Amino acid sequence: MARKSSSRRVALPEAQNLSRNRSRRSTTRHGAPATGKGYWIYGQHAVEAALLNPARVIYGLLATKEAADSLPETAHQPRIVSREELDALCGKDAVHQGVCLNVEPLENPALVDVIDRPGPILVLDQVTDPRNIGAILRSAAAFGAAALLVQDRHTPDETGTMAKAASGGLDVVPIIRETNISRALQGLQKAGFWVVGLDAGGTRLDRNQLGDRRVALVLGAEGAGLRRLTRETCDEIASIHMSGPMESLNVSNASAVALYELTRPLD
């Protein structure tokens, strides 16, 4: 499916209906014990980004003596604990690096609220692994993406696992939650975005061919790829050129390569 490129910016007609479910939740998240408030972020970069994010609601900061010395100076002073206490709090497999922060999940903005932020918008079509989503957020932050748009019903809530994989990207790149991905893509098209679905068999993803178009890049779930309706809503289907023997990349690696291509200087 193709449509003519348009640089004309228009108001989103569905603005009143675009993801204004902003209630904060305080249920226990995977990978953190029940505290009655929010969930636990761990890892040096993830905790530092959350501490420096004025939108974060923070309940408490725990750190070992060594890790506390390297934290940025903020209004939140750490309570010094042992590494063993953090191991018990975060789980034996969590790489907490000596710091743990109790926070509320961030409020999700509406699509209309981020439409004028610079950079491409990433759209995930039922990507469910929190580590993959975190890694995608890290790449999105590194390459200056405007936002990450996900389907609310099939996307996990914020977790410590996601925040650690994002390495600070969770507090840099806003996450928009939509009920209907295809309808959200149509809203982006009406706002002047060129919607590119990343999937095998498409034309080569090429920054020079896209020119100065504002791009919304859609990535499908591992294995399943893009769903039919999502694919049909895209303006074009593109794929990453790979010269080696591997036929595909996982979704987080594909997002990083695609974002590099979308944001590199024109030849």
C-alpha positions in Angstrom: 0.0 0.0 0.0 1.5 3.4 -0.9 0.4 7.0 -0.7 1.9 10.2 -1.8 4.3 11.9 0.6 3.1 15.0 2.2 5.0 17.5 4.3 1.8 19.3 5.4 1.3 19.1 9.1 -2.3 18.7 10.2 -4.0 18.4 13.5 -4.7 14.8 14.6 -8.5 14.4 14.2 -8.6 11.8 16.9 -6.8 14.0 19.5 -9.5 13.6 22.1 -9.3 9.8 21.9 -5.5 9.3 21.6 -4.4 7.4 24.7 -5.4 9.7 27.6 -5.4 6.9 30.1 -3.1 8.5 32.6 -3.9 6.8 35.9 -0.8 5.7 37.9 -0.7 2.2 39.1 1.0 0.9 42.3 0.7 -2.9 41.9 3.7 -5.1 42.3 5.9 -5.3 39.1 7.7 -8.4 38.0 11.2 -8.6 39.5 10.4 -6.5 42.6 8.9 -7.4 46.0 5.7 -5.9 47.2 6.3 -2.6 48.9 2.9 -1.0 48.6 4.3 1.7 46.3 5.5 1.6 42.7 8.3 -0.7 41.7 12.1 -0.9 41.9 14.5 0.4 39.2 18.1 -0.9 39.5 21.4 -0.4 37.7 23.6 2.7 37.6 22.4 4.3 34.4 18.7 3.5 34.9 18.7 4.9 38.4 20.7 8.0 37.5 18.3 8.8 34.6 15.3 8.3 36.9 16.8 10.5 39.6 17.4 13.3 37.0 13.9 13.0 35.5 11.6 15.7 37.1 8.6 13.7 36.0 9.5 10.7 38.2 7.7 10.1 41.5 10.4 8.7 43.8 9.8 7.0 47.1 13.2 5.9 48.2 16.8 5.2 47.1 19.0 2.4 48.4 22.7 2.1 47.6 25.9 0.5 48.8 28.5 2.9 50.1 30.7 2.5 47.0 27.8 3.1 44.6 26.4 6.0 46.6 29.6 8.0 46.0 29.0 8.0 42.3 25.3 9.0 42.2 24.4 12.5 41.0 23.5 15.1 43.7 19.8 15.3 43.9 17.2 15.9 46.7 17.0 12.1 47.2 19.6 10.9 49.6 20.4 7.2 49.5 20.0 4.9 52.5 23.2 2.8 52.7 22.6 -0.9 52.6 24.7 -4.0 51.9 25.0 -5.7 48.5 23.3 -8.7 50.0 20.3 -6.7 50.9 20.0 -5.4 47.3 20.5 -9.0 46.0 17.5 -10.1 48.1 15.5 -7.1 46.9 16.1 -7.2 43.2 16.6 -11.0 42.7 19.8 -13.0 42.5 20.1 -12.6 38.7 19.6 -8.8 38.7 22.7 -6.8 37.9 21.9 -3.9 40.3 25.4 -2.4 40.4 24.8 -1.4 44.0 21.8 0.9 43.5 18.0 0.5 43.6 15.3 3.1 43.4 11.6 2.8 44.3 9.5 4.8 41.8 6.1 5.2 40.3 5.7 4.3 36.6 5.8 7.3 34.4 2.6 8.7 33.0 2.1 7.9 29.3 1.6 11.0 27.2 -1.0 11.1 24.4 0.2 10.9 20.8 -0.9 14.4 20.1 1.4 15.6 22.9 4.6 14.3 21.3 3.8 14.8 17.6 6.1 17.8 17.3 9.1 16.3 19.1 12.0 15.9 16.6 13.1 12.5 15.4 11.3 9.4 14.1 8.6 7.6 16.1 9.1 3.9 16.7 6.0 1.7 16.7 6.0 -1.8 18.2 3.4 -4.2 16.9 2.9 -6.6 19.9 6.5 -6.8 21.0 6.1 -8.3 24.5 9.6 -9.1 25.9 10.5 -6.3 28.4 14.2 -6.8 27.7 13.7 -6.2 24.0 11.5 -3.2 24.7 14.2 -1.9 27.1 16.9 -2.4 24.5 14.8 -0.6 21.8 14.3 2.3 24.2 18.1 2.5 24.7 18.6 2.7 20.9 15.7 5.2 20.6 17.4 7.5 23.1 20.8 7.1 21.4 19.5 8.0 18.0 17.1 10.8 19.1 13.7 9.1 18.5 10.7 11.2 19.4 8.7 8.5 21.1 7.9 4.8 21.3 4.3 3.8 20.5 3.0 0.5 21.7 -0.2 -1.4 21.9 -1.5 -1.1 25.5 -3.0 -4.6 25.8 0.0 -6.6 24.6 2.8 -4.6 26.1 4.1 -5.1 29.6 4.1 -2.4 32.2 7.4 -0.7 33.3 9.6 -3.1 35.2 13.1 -3.1 36.7 14.1 -5.5 33.9 12.9 -3.1 31.3 14.5 -0.1 32.9 17.9 -1.9 33.3 17.8 -3.0 29.6 17.0 0.6 28.6 20.0 1.9 30.5 18.3 5.2 31.1 16.3 5.3 27.9 13.0 4.7 29.8 13.3 8.2 31.3 14.4 9.8 28.1 12.0 8.5 25.4 8.2 8.8 26.1 6.1 5.7 25.7 2.7 6.2 24.1 0.1 3.4 24.7 -2.6 3.0 22.1 -5.5 0.6 22.0 -5.5 0.3 18.2 -2.1 0.4 16.4 -3.6 0.7 12.9 -5.8 3.7 13.9 -2.8 5.3 15.6 -0.8 4.8 12.3 -3.6 6.5 10.4 -3.4 9.4 12.8 0.3 9.7 12.2 -0.2 9.6 8.4 -2.7 12.5 8.7 -0.1 14.4 10.7 2.4 14.1 7.9 4.4 11.0 8.8 5.5 8.4 6.3 4.8 5.0 7.9 7.5 2.4 7.2 7.0 -1.2 8.2 10.2 -3.1 8.8 9.8 -6.7 7.5 11.5 -9.2 5.2 11.0 -8.9 1.5 10.6 -5.1 1.5 12.5 -2.6 -0.4 15.9 -1.6 1.0 15.6 0.9 3.9 17.5 3.9 2.6 17.8 7.3 4.2 18.5 8.9 0.8 15.2 7.6 -0.7 13.2 8.8 2.3 14.7 12.3 2.1 13.3 14.7 4.6 10.2 12.8 5.3 9.2 12.4 8.9 9.1 8.6 9.5 7.2 6.4 11.8 9.0 3.0 11.8 6.9 -0.1 12.7 8.5 -3.3 14.0 6.7 -6.5 14.5 7.0 -9.2 17.2 9.7 -11.8 17.2 8.8 -14.6 14.8 5.3 -13.3 13.9 6.4 -10.1 12.3 3.9 -7.4 11.4 0.2 -8.3 11.6 -1.7 -8.2 8.4 -3.7 -5.0 9.2 -0.7 -3.2 10.5 1.2 -4.2 7.4 -1.6 -3.0 5.1 -1.7 0.4 6.9 2.0 1.1 6.2 2.9 3.4 3.4 5.8 1.1 2.4 7.5 -2.1 3.7 11.3 -1.9 4.0 14.0 -4.3 5.1 17.6 -3.9 6.3 20.3 -4.8 3.8 22.4 -7.6 5.1 25.4 -8.8 3.2 26.3 -11.7 5.5 24.9 -15.2 5.9 22.4 -14.3 8.6 18.9 -13.8 7.3 17.4 -11.8 10.1 18.1 -9.8 13.3 16.1 -9.8 16.5 13.8 -6.9 16.9 16.0 -4.8 19.3 19.1 -5.2 17.0 16.9 -4.4 13.9 15.6 -1.3 15.6 19.2 0.0 16.3 20.3 -0.6 12.7 17.2 0.9 11.2 17.4 4.0 13.5 21.0 4.6 12.4 19.9 4.5 8.8 17.0 6.8 9.4 19.0 9.4 11.2 22.3 9.4 9.4 23.2 12.5 7.2 21.9 12.4 3.7 24.6 11.6 1.1 
